[in-house]
């Protein structure tokens, strides 16, 4: 398995989202989002990208988005390795004396995957419920 940083292309992004039955965004939105992504990790097997994760944020607050591993390759530690690389990136970007917050919205039923990696379900003692609003045009 090869893990690569900042090589995620539009075609692999769309193909991986489709592999887990996620809707794709418009091409214009997806390309703009990819261009504005802080950090990506892809996992490749025999030259084929079979997993991805993206990190967006501003240097204090980060959000993991689009963590996908093709179904045939799930449960092999690939997604965990992608998350580990993303967390390590944030650690290296956080200055001495600083702190950073990594957030995400887990797919329903995938919460345990993130709990094993030290993420906490919201609400908890410091945070209220996470919220989301979708805009459609």
C-alpha positions in Angstrom: 0.0 0.0 0.0 1.3 3.4 -0.9 0.2 6.5 0.9 0.6 9.9 -0.8 0.2 13.4 0.3 -1.5 16.2 -1.7 -2.0 14.2 -4.9 -5.8 13.8 -4.8 -7.3 14.6 -8.3 -10.8 15.4 -9.2 -11.4 12.1 -11.0 -10.3 9.9 -8.1 -12.2 12.1 -5.7 -15.5 11.6 -7.6 -14.9 7.9 -8.2 -14.2 7.2 -4.5 -17.3 9.1 -3.3 -19.4 7.1 -5.8 -17.8 3.8 -4.5 -19.6 4.4 -1.1 -22.8 5.8 -2.7 -22.2 9.4 -1.7 -23.5 12.1 -4.0 -21.0 14.1 -5.8 -21.0 17.9 -5.8 -21.0 20.0 -9.0 -17.7 19.8 -10.9 -17.1 23.5 -10.2 -17.6 23.1 -6.5 -15.5 19.9 -6.3 -12.6 21.4 -8.2 -12.6 24.6 -6.1 -12.8 22.6 -2.9 -9.9 20.4 -3.9 -7.8 23.5 -4.8 -8.6 25.0 -1.4 -7.9 21.8 0.6 -5.0 22.2 3.2 -3.9 18.6 3.0 -4.9 15.3 1.4 -3.9 11.7 1.9 -4.5 9.0 -0.7 -4.0 5.3 -0.4 -3.1 3.4 -3.6 -2.9 -0.3 -4.3 -1.2 -1.4 -7.6 -1.3 2.2 -8.8 -5.1 2.6 -8.2 -6.2 5.1 -5.6 -8.5 3.2 -3.3 -8.8 5.6 -0.3 -8.7 9.3 0.5 -9.0 11.8 3.2 -9.1 15.6 3.1 -8.3 18.2 5.7 -9.7 21.7 5.6 -9.2 24.5 8.1 -7.5 27.7 9.1 -4.6 26.7 11.4 -6.6 26.6 14.6 -9.7 24.7 13.6 -9.5 21.8 11.2 -12.2 19.5 9.7 -11.6 16.0 8.3 -13.8 15.5 5.3 -14.3 13.0 2.5 -12.6 10.1 4.4 -13.4 7.2 2.0 -12.0 3.7 1.4 -13.5 1.6 -1.4 -15.7 -1.1 0.2 -13.5 -4.0 -1.1 -10.5 -2.5 0.9 -12.3 -1.6 4.1 -11.5 -3.2 7.5 -7.8 -3.5 6.5 -6.5 -0.5 8.5 -6.3 1.9 5.5 -8.8 4.4 6.8 -7.0 4.4 10.2 -3.7 5.1 8.5 -5.2 8.0 6.6 -6.6 9.5 9.8 -3.2 9.0 11.5 -1.5 10.9 8.8 -4.0 13.7 8.9 -3.6 14.0 12.7 0.2 14.0 12.4 0.0 16.8 9.9 -2.1 18.9 12.4 0.4 18.1 15.1 3.3 19.4 13.0 1.4 22.5 12.1 0.4 23.4 15.7 3.1 25.7 17.1 4.7 25.2 20.5 2.3 26.5 23.1 -0.6 26.4 20.6 -3.6 24.2 20.3 -5.7 22.9 17.5 -9.1 21.3 17.2 -9.8 18.6 14.7 -13.5 18.1 14.0 -15.5 15.8 11.7 -19.0 14.5 11.0 -18.9 10.7 11.1 -21.1 8.7 8.8 -24.0 7.1 10.7 -22.7 3.9 12.3 -19.0 4.8 11.8 -18.6 6.6 15.2 -16.6 3.7 16.8 -13.9 4.1 14.1 -13.2 7.6 15.3 -13.7 6.9 19.0 -10.8 4.4 18.7 -8.6 7.2 17.5 -9.3 9.6 20.4 -12.2 11.6 18.9 -15.1 12.3 21.2 -18.8 12.3 20.4 -20.5 15.7 20.7 -22.1 16.7 22.9 -19.7 16.1 25.7 -18.5 18.1 28.7 -17.0 20.9 26.6 -19.2 21.0 23.5 -22.9 21.2 22.7 -24.4 19.3 19.7 -22.8 19.7 16.3 -25.1 21.2 13.7 -25.3 21.3 10.0 -27.3 23.3 7.3 -27.3 22.3 3.7 -27.9 24.9 1.0 -29.3 23.8 -2.4 -29.5 26.0 -5.5 
